[in-house]
Amino acid sequence: MNHTIRKYAEYNAWLQPKSNLEPKPLQIHAGFDLDFIHQECRLGLNRLWGEIQESAAYTLQLKIDDGAHEAFSLTPLVNGFEIAGGSKMGLLYGVYRFLNRLATGERMEQIHERSAPHVDYRIINHWDNMDGHIERGYAGNSFFFRNNKFDYDAERMKDYARLMASIGINGICINNVNVNKVSAGLIAEPLLADLAELAVLFRPFGIRLLVSVHFDAPMIVGGLTTSDPLDAGVKEFWKAQSAVVYNKIPDFLGYVVKADSEFRGGPEAFGRTQADGANTIAAAVAPYGGLVFWRCFVYNCQQDWRDTQTDRPMAAFKHFQPLDGTFDQNVILQIKNGPVDFQTREPVSPLFSSLKYTREALEFQIAQEYTGQQIDLFSLAVQWEEILTTEVDEGKQLKSMFGQEIVAVTAVTNTGNNRNWTGNTLAQCNLYAFGRMAWNSDVTAKELIREWIRITFETDEHGYQTIEEMLLTSRGIYESYTAPLGIGFMVNPSSHYGPNVDGYEFSKWGTYHRASFDAIGVDRTSKGTGFTTQYPESIQNMYDHIATCPEELLLFFHRVRYDYKMKDGRTLLQYMYDSHFEGAQQAEALLQSWESLENRLPQEVFNSVKERLKHQLRNAHEWRDQVNTYFYRKTGIDDVKGRKIYK
């Protein structure tokens, strides 16, 4: 690779060019002004093929057709190729998809596709703080902010916008949902002027900006004495301040709000409902077509561990299901994929099947807060595919609800100012997979992983197959040496990384496994905390009975004795021993697989990933030893295979 190509690859991840693609004589034509799209198309083709030789013999035709706004079609012609879109944005998405497929090595004459997004809004949520630190960020600092002000490189920001648009992202929220007094000022001058300048950079790529707002902004920004959403002065504040925002940024998408959760202000502090709070803000942005993404991560984070009836996973349902149908039309409830907090394995949140009259957003987390923190390898596409294909209501899968109640898919991002965006090169696959799955929920994890590898790396077939196998198996490996069977949260409370079996056990956060000398797990059945009753009857019945409950969620739903016989005949305790020993062995195999790729990949990438896999192996050994020792000391029961446990 020459220097120009290498630099582009570092900055633009999966748009990396392939030197083995043969240049084709090409002329780009369109019947109307499409300067920006022409530029993006030529830029991508130049980087794939080097300088393009123009020739009328082979024509790339760009056109607007009568399709849906963001839809596109890719069609080979006798002496050329046609990219059509239902609008300029549809055409731009078509251009990016065309380049995407060329970068996998496909020939033009093989490329034929018609596509439209499954949901209207595909949104990235940044957790960037204005001091430059990223909460739960593992790829450097913010590339938006530094020292409590905007501080970014305009060209790199365009690279980022291109990166996002190339996978279909059309909304970006730039700041942390845990809004502080500084970032509360993003909706007011002087920060608003800087926000408007950023919107200008993102606009050609079809990306609209959002900001997380502080529920107490009427007091922090407006100088009022209350944030009560039914107070006339509070309503006027949101109305007036939103008018200022939309005057500066007419295509501003809206606000993200975290309220009444983890010490954030909210309507319940004033005796009001979540709908009261959301609707007051929604009414202020409604005249401009604005939206309010109201997060459903609301629970009591001051729980007494002695209280065995309060069950944290039940909180979101209790807060929001009774309010179904009372939210304004431009309010979108943003619901985490599971009822807890982005764990290695959780059931799908019961809110998705219980809200019948409210618009919803499905929220994922690309940042690997509880899934390896972009050190331990973890392909989230595998997890997301399982979530999307889970039955949630009378035979319907979650993905089958897209375009109905679910109108948006959002995710907490894993990007930072590291040169390759995500720190760990292999973690780029999670970002790529999110965008593609948000656009098309039917695509499989294997398809996405294979796509991303062939776009990102130039290697031989052994290299492609090795990386594919590593990514496909990575979720199961991580789960096996950390907290299998849905138990969750056996991590260090401050960092959320590394083993600490009882780290949360006597804490205020409501995340308990309640291990004793004879059993482990929380009974969440209809005879226990009642969590299963939040699901439709058929799903409740499945989870309620230990014989029909999926084993991978056994300890999430049931309290189980260590001598309980699993389906394969092993006791639960022996399963736990085996899982942790095997997981550590598999982590070692991941490292060995990667080491076989030396001289097949760029040395910098090879070395960087290798160091992370070595760290992962040390981590897996620590998990294995701590967890197995913990259970041995609880039970006094030996591993039947006689392996080393530190007693």
C-alpha positions as CSV (number, residue, x, y, z in Angstrom):
1,M,0.0,0.0,0.0
2,N,1.2,3.5,-0.7
3,H,1.1,6.2,1.9
4,T,-2.1,7.8,0.7
5,I,-4.0,4.5,0.8
6,R,-2.6,3.6,4.1
7,K,-3.7,6.9,5.7
8,Y,-7.2,6.5,4.2
9,A,-7.4,3.0,5.6
10,E,-6.4,4.1,9.1
11,Y,-9.0,6.8,9.1
12,N,-11.9,5.1,7.4
13,A,-11.8,1.5,8.6
14,W,-14.0,-0.7,6.4
15,L,-13.7,1.7,3.4
16,Q,-10.1,0.5,3.1
17,P,-9.1,0.0,-0.6
18,K,-7.8,-3.3,-2.0
19,S,-4.8,-3.2,-4.3
20,N,-5.9,-6.5,-6.0
21,L,-8.9,-4.8,-7.6
22,E,-8.4,-4.0,-11.2
23,P,-9.0,-0.4,-12.4
24,K,-11.8,-0.1,-15.0
25,P,-12.2,2.7,-17.5
26,L,-15.1,4.7,-16.1
27,Q,-17.2,7.8,-16.7
28,I,-19.6,9.1,-14.0
29,H,-22.8,10.7,-15.4
30,A,-25.9,12.2,-13.9
31,G,-28.6,14.4,-15.4
32,F,-28.8,17.0,-12.6
33,D,-26.6,18.7,-9.9
34,L,-25.1,16.0,-7.7
35,D,-21.8,17.6,-7.0
36,F,-21.4,16.2,-3.5
37,I,-22.5,12.7,-4.5
38,H,-20.2,12.8,-7.5
39,Q,-17.3,13.8,-5.2
40,E,-18.0,10.9,-2.8
41,C,-18.3,8.4,-5.5
42,R,-15.1,9.5,-7.2
43,L,-13.3,9.7,-3.9
44,G,-14.2,6.1,-3.1
45,L,-13.4,4.7,-6.5
46,N,-10.1,6.5,-6.6
47,R,-9.1,4.9,-3.4
48,L,-10.3,1.5,-4.5
49,W,-8.6,1.6,-7.9
50,G,-6.1,4.5,-7.9
51,E,-6.7,7.3,-10.4
52,I,-9.7,6.3,-12.6
53,Q,-9.2,6.4,-16.4
54,E,-12.4,8.1,-17.7
55,S,-13.9,6.5,-20.8
56,A,-17.4,6.7,-22.3
57,A,-17.1,2.9,-22.9
58,Y,-18.0,2.2,-19.4
59,T,-20.5,4.5,-17.7
60,L,-21.6,4.8,-14.0
61,Q,-25.1,6.3,-14.1
62,L,-26.5,8.1,-11.1
63,K,-30.2,8.9,-11.0
64,I,-33.2,9.7,-8.8
65,D,-36.1,7.3,-9.2
66,D,-39.5,7.1,-7.6
67,G,-38.5,4.9,-4.7
68,A,-38.7,5.7,-1.0
69,H,-36.7,8.6,0.4
70,E,-33.7,6.6,1.6
71,A,-34.1,3.6,-0.7
72,F,-31.6,2.7,-3.4
73,S,-31.0,0.2,-6.2
74,L,-27.8,-1.1,-7.7
75,T,-28.2,-2.5,-11.3
76,P,-25.5,-3.7,-13.7
77,L,-26.0,-2.5,-17.3
78,V,-24.6,-3.8,-20.6
79,N,-21.8,-1.2,-20.7
80,G,-21.9,0.2,-17.3
81,F,-23.7,0.4,-14.0
82,E,-26.7,2.3,-12.5
83,I,-27.1,3.6,-9.0
84,A,-30.6,5.0,-8.3
85,G,-32.1,6.5,-5.2
86,G,-35.5,7.7,-4.1
87,S,-33.8,11.0,-3.2
88,K,-30.3,12.4,-3.0
89,M,-29.8,10.6,0.3
90,G,-31.0,7.3,-1.1
91,L,-28.6,7.8,-3.9
92,L,-25.7,8.6,-1.5
93,Y,-26.5,5.4,0.4
94,G,-26.5,3.5,-2.9
95,V,-23.1,4.9,-3.8
96,Y,-21.7,3.8,-0.4
97,R,-23.2,0.3,-0.7
98,F,-21.8,0.1,-4.3
99,L,-18.3,1.0,-3.0
100,N,-18.8,-1.4,-0.1
101,R,-19.5,-4.4,-2.3
102,L,-16.7,-3.5,-4.7
103,A,-14.3,-3.5,-1.7
104,T,-15.3,-7.1,-0.8
105,G,-13.9,-8.1,-4.2
106,E,-17.2,-8.4,-6.1
107,R,-17.2,-7.5,-9.8
108,M,-19.6,-4.8,-11.0
109,E,-21.6,-7.2,-13.1
110,Q,-22.3,-9.3,-10.0
111,I,-23.7,-6.5,-8.0
112,H,-27.5,-6.3,-8.0
113,E,-29.4,-5.0,-5.0
114,R,-32.6,-3.1,-4.0
115,S,-32.6,-1.9,-0.4
116,A,-34.5,0.4,2.0
117,P,-34.0,0.8,5.8
118,H,-36.2,-1.1,8.2
119,V,-36.5,1.8,10.6
120,D,-36.6,5.6,10.1
121,Y,-33.9,6.5,12.6
122,R,-30.5,4.8,13.0
123,I,-28.7,6.7,15.7
124,I,-25.3,6.7,17.4
125,N,-25.2,7.9,21.0
126,H,-21.9,9.3,22.2
127,W,-21.1,9.4,25.9
128,D,-18.6,12.2,25.4
129,N,-18.1,14.7,28.2
130,M,-17.0,18.2,27.3
131,D,-13.8,17.9,29.3
132,G,-12.7,15.4,26.6
133,H,-13.3,12.3,28.7
134,I,-15.6,9.6,27.4
135,E,-17.7,7.7,30.0
136,R,-17.2,4.0,29.3
137,G,-15.0,4.9,26.4
138,Y,-12.1,2.5,25.4
139,A,-10.7,4.2,22.3
140,G,-9.1,7.4,23.6
141,N,-10.7,10.7,24.3
142,S,-13.5,12.7,22.6
143,F,-12.9,14.0,19.1
144,F,-15.7,16.5,19.6
145,F,-14.6,18.2,22.9
146,R,-11.6,19.2,24.9
147,N,-11.3,21.5,28.0
148,N,-15.1,22.1,28.1
149,K,-15.4,23.5,24.6
150,F,-15.7,22.2,21.0
151,D,-12.3,21.2,19.7
152,Y,-12.2,19.1,16.5
153,D,-10.4,18.7,13.2
154,A,-12.9,19.5,10.4
155,E,-11.4,17.0,7.9
156,R,-11.4,14.2,10.5
157,M,-15.0,15.1,11.3
158,K,-15.9,14.7,7.7
159,D,-14.1,11.3,7.7
160,Y,-16.2,10.3,10.7
161,A,-19.5,11.5,9.0
162,R,-18.5,9.5,5.9
163,L,-17.8,6.5,8.0
164,M,-21.2,6.7,9.7
165,A,-23.2,7.4,6.5
166,S,-21.5,4.5,4.7
167,I,-23.3,2.1,7.1
168,G,-26.6,4.0,7.0
169,I,-26.4,6.1,10.2
170,N,-28.6,9.2,10.0
171,G,-28.5,10.6,13.5
172,I,-25.7,11.3,16.0
173,C,-26.1,12.5,19.6
174,I,-22.7,14.0,20.5
175,N,-22.7,14.2,24.3
176,N,-23.1,11.9,27.3
177,V,-26.6,11.1,28.6
178,N,-25.3,11.9,32.1
179,V,-25.4,15.6,31.3
180,N,-23.5,18.0,33.6
181,K,-23.9,21.7,34.1
182,V,-21.4,22.5,31.3
183,S,-23.0,20.2,28.6
184,A,-26.4,21.4,29.7
185,G,-25.4,24.6,27.9
186,L,-25.2,23.0,24.5
187,I,-28.7,24.3,23.7
188,A,-27.7,27.9,24.5
189,E,-25.1,30.4,23.3
190,P,-22.1,30.4,23.0
191,L,-22.0,26.6,22.6
192,L,-25.0,26.5,20.3
193,A,-23.1,28.4,17.6
194,D,-20.4,25.8,17.7
195,L,-23.0,23.0,17.6
196,A,-24.5,24.7,14.4
197,E,-21.0,24.6,12.8
198,L,-20.7,20.9,13.4
199,A,-24.2,20.4,11.9
200,V,-22.9,22.0,8.7
201,L,-20.2,19.4,8.4
202,F,-22.5,16.5,9.0
203,R,-25.4,17.7,6.9
204,P,-24.2,16.7,3.4
205,F,-23.8,13.1,4.7
206,G,-27.5,13.0,5.7
207,I,-26.7,13.0,9.4
208,R,-28.8,15.1,11.8
209,L,-27.5,16.1,15.2
210,L,-29.1,15.4,18.6
211,V,-27.9,16.4,22.0
212,S,-28.5,14.9,25.4
213,V,-30.3,17.6,27.6
214,H,-30.4,18.0,31.3
215,F,-34.0,17.6,32.7
216,D,-33.1,20.4,35.1
217,A,-32.0,22.7,32.2
218,P,-34.8,25.2,33.1
219,M,-32.9,25.8,36.4
220,I,-29.3,25.4,35.1
221,V,-29.7,27.2,31.8
222,G,-32.8,29.3,32.3
223,G,-32.3,30.4,35.9
224,L,-35.7,29.2,37.0
225,T,-36.4,27.8,40.5
226,T,-38.1,24.6,39.3
227,S,-38.0,22.0,36.6
228,D,-41.6,20.8,37.2
229,P,-42.7,19.9,33.7
230,L,-46.3,21.1,34.3
231,D,-45.1,24.5,35.5
232,A,-46.0,27.3,33.0
233,G,-42.5,28.9,33.2
234,V,-40.8,25.5,32.6
235,K,-43.0,24.9,29.5
236,E,-42.1,28.4,28.2
237,F,-38.4,27.8,28.8
238,W,-38.4,24.6,26.7
239,K,-40.5,26.3,24.0
240,A,-38.3,29.4,23.8
241,Q,-35.0,27.6,24.0
242,S,-36.0,25.1,21.4
243,A,-37.0,27.9,19.1
244,V,-33.4,29.3,19.4
245,V,-31.9,25.8,18.7
246,Y,-34.0,25.3,15.6
247,N,-33.3,28.8,14.3
248,K,-29.6,27.9,14.4
249,I,-30.0,24.3,13.2
250,P,-33.3,23.9,11.2
251,D,-32.7,20.1,10.6
252,F,-31.8,19.4,14.3
253,L,-33.3,16.0,15.1
254,G,-34.0,16.5,18.7
255,Y,-33.1,15.7,22.3
256,V,-32.1,12.6,24.3
257,V,-33.2,12.6,27.9
258,K,-32.1,10.5,30.9
259,A,-34.4,11.3,33.8
260,D,-35.2,9.9,37.3
261,S,-32.2,7.5,37.0
262,E,-28.8,7.3,38.7
263,F,-29.1,10.6,40.4
264,R,-30.4,12.5,37.4
265,G,-33.3,14.9,37.9
266,G,-36.7,13.9,36.5
267,P,-40.5,14.5,36.6
268,E,-41.0,12.0,39.5
269,A,-39.2,14.4,41.8
270,F,-42.2,16.7,41.3
271,G,-44.8,14.1,41.6
272,R,-45.3,13.9,37.8
273,T,-45.2,11.0,35.4
274,Q,-42.5,10.1,32.8
275,A,-45.1,11.1,30.2
276,D,-45.6,14.5,31.8
277,G,-41.8,15.1,31.5
278,A,-41.4,13.8,28.0
279,N,-44.5,15.5,26.6
280,T,-43.5,19.0,27.9
281,I,-40.2,18.8,26.1
282,A,-41.8,17.1,23.0
283,A,-44.3,19.9,22.7
284,A,-41.5,22.4,22.4
285,V,-39.8,20.7,19.5
286,A,-43.0,19.5,17.7
287,P,-43.4,22.6,15.6
288,Y,-40.1,21.9,14.0
289,G,-40.5,18.2,13.4
290,G,-38.2,17.5,16.4
291,L,-38.1,14.3,18.4
292,V,-37.5,13.4,22.1
293,F,-35.8,10.1,22.8
294,W,-36.7,9.4,26.4
295,R,-34.6,6.7,27.9
296,C,-36.4,4.0,29.9
297,F,-33.3,3.2,32.0
298,V,-35.2,4.2,35.2
299,Y,-34.7,2.2,38.4
300,N,-33.9,2.6,42.1
301,C,-30.1,2.6,42.4
302,Q,-30.3,3.0,46.1
303,Q,-31.8,-0.5,46.8
304,D,-31.2,-2.3,50.1
305,W,-29.5,-5.6,49.4
306,R,-31.6,-7.1,52.2
307,D,-34.7,-6.4,50.1
308,T,-35.3,-9.7,48.2
309,Q,-38.6,-8.6,46.6
310,T,-37.5,-5.5,44.7
311,D,-36.1,-6.8,41.4
312,R,-34.2,-4.3,39.3
313,P,-35.1,-5.9,35.9
314,M,-38.7,-5.2,36.6
315,A,-38.3,-1.4,36.9
316,A,-38.6,-0.1,33.4
317,F,-41.8,-2.0,32.8
318,K,-43.3,-0.7,36.0
319,H,-42.4,2.9,35.2
320,F,-43.5,2.9,31.5
321,Q,-46.0,0.2,30.6
322,P,-48.9,1.8,32.6
323,L,-48.3,5.0,30.6
324,D,-48.7,3.3,27.2
325,G,-50.7,5.6,24.9
326,T,-50.1,8.8,27.0
327,F,-46.9,9.9,25.2
328,D,-47.0,12.5,22.4
329,Q,-46.4,11.2,18.9
330,N,-42.9,12.8,18.7
331,V,-41.8,11.0,21.9
332,I,-39.8,7.8,21.3
333,L,-39.1,5.6,24.3
334,Q,-35.5,4.4,24.1
335,I,-35.4,0.9,25.6
336,K,-32.3,-1.1,26.3
337,N,-32.2,-4.5,24.5
338,G,-32.4,-6.3,27.9
339,P,-34.1,-5.4,31.2
340,V,-30.8,-4.9,33.1
341,D,-27.7,-3.2,31.5
342,F,-26.0,-4.5,28.4
343,Q,-24.8,-7.7,30.0
344,T,-23.2,-10.6,28.2
345,R,-26.6,-12.3,28.2
346,E,-30.1,-11.1,29.1
347,P,-33.6,-11.8,27.9
348,V,-35.2,-9.2,25.7
349,S,-36.8,-6.4,27.6
350,P,-40.5,-7.1,28.1
351,L,-41.3,-3.5,27.3
352,F,-41.0,-4.3,23.6
353,S,-44.0,-6.6,23.6
354,S,-46.1,-4.7,26.2
355,L,-46.2,-1.2,24.6
356,K,-48.9,-1.2,22.0
357,Y,-49.5,2.6,21.5
358,T,-46.1,4.1,22.0
359,R,-43.2,4.6,19.6
360,E,-40.0,2.8,20.6
361,A,-36.3,2.8,20.0
362,L,-34.2,-0.3,20.5
363,E,-31.0,0.6,22.3
364,F,-27.8,-1.5,22.0
365,Q,-24.3,-0.8,23.3
366,I,-21.4,-1.0,20.9
367,A,-19.0,0.1,23.6
368,Q,-18.1,-3.1,25.4
369,E,-18.7,-1.9,28.9
370,Y,-19.5,-5.4,30.3
371,T,-18.3,-7.4,27.3
372,G,-14.5,-6.9,27.3
373,Q,-14.0,-3.2,26.9
374,Q,-12.4,-3.5,23.4
375,I,-9.6,-5.6,25.0
376,D,-11.3,-9.0,25.2
377,L,-12.6,-10.0,21.8
378,F,-16.4,-10.0,21.7
379,S,-18.4,-9.9,18.5
380,L,-21.6,-8.1,19.3
381,A,-23.2,-9.0,16.0
382,V,-23.6,-12.6,17.3
383,Q,-25.3,-11.3,20.5
384,W,-27.5,-8.9,18.5
385,E,-28.6,-11.6,16.0
386,E,-29.8,-13.7,18.9
387,I,-31.7,-10.8,20.4
388,L,-33.3,-9.9,17.2
389,T,-34.5,-13.4,16.5
390,T,-35.8,-14.0,20.0
391,E,-39.6,-14.6,20.2
392,V,-41.2,-11.7,22.0
393,D,-44.9,-12.0,21.5
394,E,-47.0,-14.9,20.0
395,G,-44.4,-16.1,17.5
396,K,-43.1,-12.7,16.6
397,Q,-39.4,-12.0,16.7
398,L,-38.1,-8.6,17.8
399,K,-37.0,-7.8,14.3
400,S,-40.5,-8.5,13.0
401,M,-41.7,-5.5,15.1
402,F,-39.4,-3.1,13.2
403,G,-41.4,-0.5,11.3
404,Q,-44.3,-0.9,13.7
405,E,-43.8,0.1,17.3
406,I,-40.0,0.2,16.9
407,V,-39.2,3.2,14.7
408,A,-35.5,3.7,15.7
409,V,-32.4,1.7,16.5
410,T,-29.8,3.4,18.7
411,A,-26.5,2.4,20.2
412,V,-23.8,3.8,22.6
413,T,-20.8,4.0,20.4
414,N,-17.3,2.6,20.8
415,T,-15.4,5.4,18.9
416,G,-12.8,7.8,20.3
417,N,-9.8,9.8,19.0
418,N,-7.6,6.8,18.5
419,R,-6.3,6.9,15.0
420,N,-8.3,3.8,13.9
421,W,-11.4,5.1,15.8
422,T,-11.9,2.0,18.0
423,G,-8.5,1.2,19.5
424,N,-8.8,-2.5,18.9
425,T,-9.0,-2.9,15.1
426,L,-11.3,-5.9,15.5
427,A,-13.8,-3.8,17.5
428,Q,-14.5,-1.9,14.3
429,C,-16.5,-4.9,13.3
430,N,-19.1,-4.1,16.0
431,L,-19.6,-0.6,14.8
432,Y,-20.0,-1.8,11.2
433,A,-22.4,-4.5,12.2
434,F,-24.6,-2.1,14.2
435,G,-25.1,0.2,11.2
436,R,-25.8,-2.7,8.8
437,M,-28.2,-4.4,11.3
438,A,-30.0,-1.1,12.0
439,W,-30.6,-0.7,8.3
440,N,-31.5,-4.4,7.7
441,S,-32.4,-6.5,10.7
442,D,-32.5,-9.7,8.6
443,V,-28.8,-9.8,7.8
444,T,-26.9,-12.4,9.8
445,A,-23.9,-12.0,12.1
446,K,-21.9,-14.3,9.8
447,E,-22.7,-12.3,6.7
448,L,-21.7,-9.0,8.4
449,I,-18.5,-10.4,9.9
450,R,-17.5,-11.9,6.5
451,E,-18.3,-8.6,4.8
452,W,-16.3,-6.5,7.3
453,I,-13.2,-8.7,7.2
454,R,-13.0,-8.7,3.4
455,I,-13.5,-4.9,3.3
456,T,-11.0,-4.2,6.0
457,F,-8.1,-6.6,5.4
458,E,-6.0,-7.6,2.5
459,T,-4.9,-11.1,3.3
460,D,-5.1,-14.7,2.0
461,E,-8.0,-17.2,2.4
462,H,-6.4,-18.6,5.6
463,G,-6.4,-15.1,7.0
464,Y,-10.0,-14.4,6.2
465,Q,-11.2,-17.7,7.6
466,T,-9.2,-17.4,10.7
467,I,-10.5,-13.9,11.6
468,E,-14.0,-15.0,10.8
469,E,-13.8,-18.0,13.1
470,M,-12.3,-15.9,15.9
471,L,-15.1,-13.3,15.7
472,L,-17.9,-15.8,15.4
473,T,-16.8,-17.8,18.5
474,S,-15.6,-14.8,20.5
475,R,-19.0,-14.1,22.3
476,G,-19.3,-17.7,23.5
477,I,-15.7,-17.7,24.7
478,Y,-16.0,-14.5,26.7
479,E,-19.3,-15.7,28.2
480,S,-17.8,-19.0,29.2
481,Y,-15.0,-17.7,31.3
482,T,-16.9,-14.7,32.8
483,A,-20.5,-15.2,33.9
484,P,-22.4,-17.9,32.0
485,L,-26.0,-18.9,32.2
486,G,-27.2,-15.3,32.5
487,I,-25.8,-14.6,36.0
488,G,-24.1,-11.3,35.1
489,F,-22.4,-8.6,37.1
490,M,-19.5,-10.5,38.7
491,V,-17.3,-7.6,37.8
492,N,-15.3,-4.9,39.6
493,P,-17.9,-2.2,40.4
494,S,-15.8,0.8,39.5
495,S,-14.3,-0.3,36.2
496,H,-16.8,-3.0,35.2
497,Y,-13.8,-5.0,34.0
498,G,-12.2,-8.1,35.5
499,P,-13.7,-10.6,38.0
500,N,-15.1,-9.6,41.4
501,V,-17.7,-12.3,42.2
502,D,-19.3,-10.5,45.1
503,G,-18.4,-7.0,43.9
504,Y,-22.1,-6.0,43.6
505,E,-23.5,-8.5,46.0
506,F,-24.1,-6.2,48.9
507,S,-24.3,-2.9,47.0
508,K,-27.1,-0.5,46.3
509,W,-27.3,-1.1,42.6
510,G,-29.7,-4.1,42.7
511,T,-27.5,-6.6,40.8
512,Y,-27.4,-9.7,42.9
513,H,-26.7,-13.4,42.3
514,R,-27.4,-14.4,45.9
515,A,-24.9,-17.3,45.9
516,S,-25.1,-19.5,49.1
517,F,-23.5,-22.8,50.0
518,D,-26.2,-24.8,48.2
519,A,-27.7,-22.6,45.4
520,I,-27.3,-19.5,43.2
521,G,-29.5,-17.3,41.2
522,V,-32.7,-15.2,41.6
523,D,-36.1,-16.7,41.3
524,R,-37.8,-14.3,38.8
525,T,-40.7,-16.6,38.0
526,S,-44.3,-15.9,38.8
527,K,-43.8,-17.6,42.1
528,G,-40.7,-15.5,42.8
529,T,-40.2,-11.8,42.1
530,G,-42.9,-12.0,39.4
531,F,-40.6,-10.7,36.6
532,T,-41.8,-13.3,34.2
533,T,-45.4,-12.0,34.4
534,Q,-44.2,-8.9,32.4
535,Y,-44.0,-11.1,29.3
536,P,-46.9,-12.4,27.2
537,E,-48.3,-15.6,28.6
538,S,-46.5,-18.0,26.2
539,I,-43.2,-16.4,26.9
540,Q,-43.9,-16.3,30.7
541,N,-44.7,-20.0,30.7
542,M,-41.4,-20.8,28.9
543,Y,-39.3,-18.8,31.4
544,D,-41.4,-19.9,34.4
545,H,-40.5,-23.6,34.2
546,I,-36.9,-24.7,34.7
547,A,-37.4,-27.5,32.2
548,T,-38.4,-25.1,29.4
549,C,-36.3,-22.1,30.3
550,P,-33.3,-21.8,27.8
551,E,-30.3,-23.0,29.7
552,E,-28.2,-20.0,28.7
553,L,-30.6,-17.9,30.8
554,L,-31.1,-20.4,33.6
555,L,-29.6,-18.4,36.4
556,F,-31.3,-15.2,35.3
557,F,-34.7,-16.7,35.9
558,H,-34.2,-19.4,38.5
559,R,-32.5,-20.0,41.8
560,V,-30.8,-23.4,41.2
561,R,-29.1,-25.9,43.5
562,Y,-25.5,-26.7,42.6
563,D,-26.4,-30.4,42.3
564,Y,-29.2,-29.6,39.7
565,K,-28.7,-31.8,36.6
566,M,-28.2,-29.9,33.4
567,K,-29.5,-31.3,30.1
568,D,-26.2,-32.9,29.4
569,G,-26.2,-34.7,32.7
570,R,-23.6,-32.5,34.4
571,T,-24.4,-30.8,37.7
572,L,-24.7,-27.1,37.6
573,L,-21.5,-26.8,39.7
574,Q,-19.6,-29.0,37.3
575,Y,-20.9,-27.0,34.4
576,M,-19.6,-23.8,36.0
577,Y,-16.1,-25.4,36.6
578,D,-16.0,-26.8,33.1
579,S,-17.2,-23.5,31.5
580,H,-14.4,-21.4,33.2
581,F,-11.7,-23.9,32.5
582,E,-12.7,-24.3,28.8
583,G,-13.2,-20.6,28.4
584,A,-9.6,-19.9,29.4
585,Q,-8.4,-22.6,27.0
586,Q,-10.4,-21.1,24.2
587,A,-8.9,-17.6,25.0
588,E,-5.5,-19.2,24.6
589,A,-6.6,-20.6,21.2
590,L,-7.7,-17.2,20.1
591,L,-4.2,-15.9,20.7
592,Q,-2.7,-18.8,18.8
593,S,-5.0,-18.3,15.9
594,W,-4.1,-14.6,15.7
595,E,-0.4,-15.5,15.9
596,S,-0.8,-17.6,12.8
597,L,-1.6,-14.4,10.9
598,E,1.8,-12.8,11.3
599,N,3.1,-11.6,8.0
600,R,-0.4,-11.9,6.6
601,L,-1.6,-8.5,8.0
602,P,-0.1,-5.1,8.5
603,Q,2.5,-5.3,11.3
604,E,1.0,-2.5,13.3
605,V,-2.5,-4.1,13.3
606,F,-1.1,-7.5,14.1
607,N,1.0,-6.3,17.0
608,S,-1.8,-4.1,18.5
609,V,-4.4,-6.9,18.4
610,K,-1.9,-9.5,19.7
611,E,-1.2,-7.4,22.8
612,R,-4.9,-7.2,23.5
613,L,-5.4,-10.9,23.1
614,K,-2.5,-11.5,25.5
615,H,-4.2,-9.2,28.0
616,Q,-7.4,-11.2,27.4
617,L,-5.7,-14.5,28.1
618,R,-4.4,-13.1,31.5
619,N,-7.9,-11.9,32.2
620,A,-9.5,-15.2,31.3
621,H,-7.1,-17.0,33.7
622,E,-8.0,-14.6,36.5
623,W,-11.7,-15.1,35.9
624,R,-11.2,-18.9,35.8
625,D,-9.2,-19.0,39.0
626,Q,-11.3,-16.6,41.0
627,V,-14.7,-17.9,40.0
628,N,-13.8,-21.6,40.4
629,T,-12.2,-20.9,43.8
630,Y,-15.2,-19.0,44.9
631,F,-17.6,-21.8,44.1
632,Y,-15.3,-24.4,45.7
633,R,-15.1,-22.4,48.9
634,K,-18.9,-22.0,48.9
635,T,-19.6,-25.7,48.4
636,G,-16.5,-27.7,49.3
637,I,-17.2,-29.8,46.2
638,D,-14.2,-30.8,44.0
639,D,-14.0,-30.6,40.2
640,V,-14.6,-34.2,39.0
641,K,-11.8,-33.8,36.5
642,G,-9.3,-32.9,39.2
643,R,-8.1,-29.7,37.6
644,K,-6.2,-27.0,39.6
645,I,-8.5,-24.9,41.8
646,Y,-6.9,-22.7,44.4
647,K,-8.5,-23.8,47.7
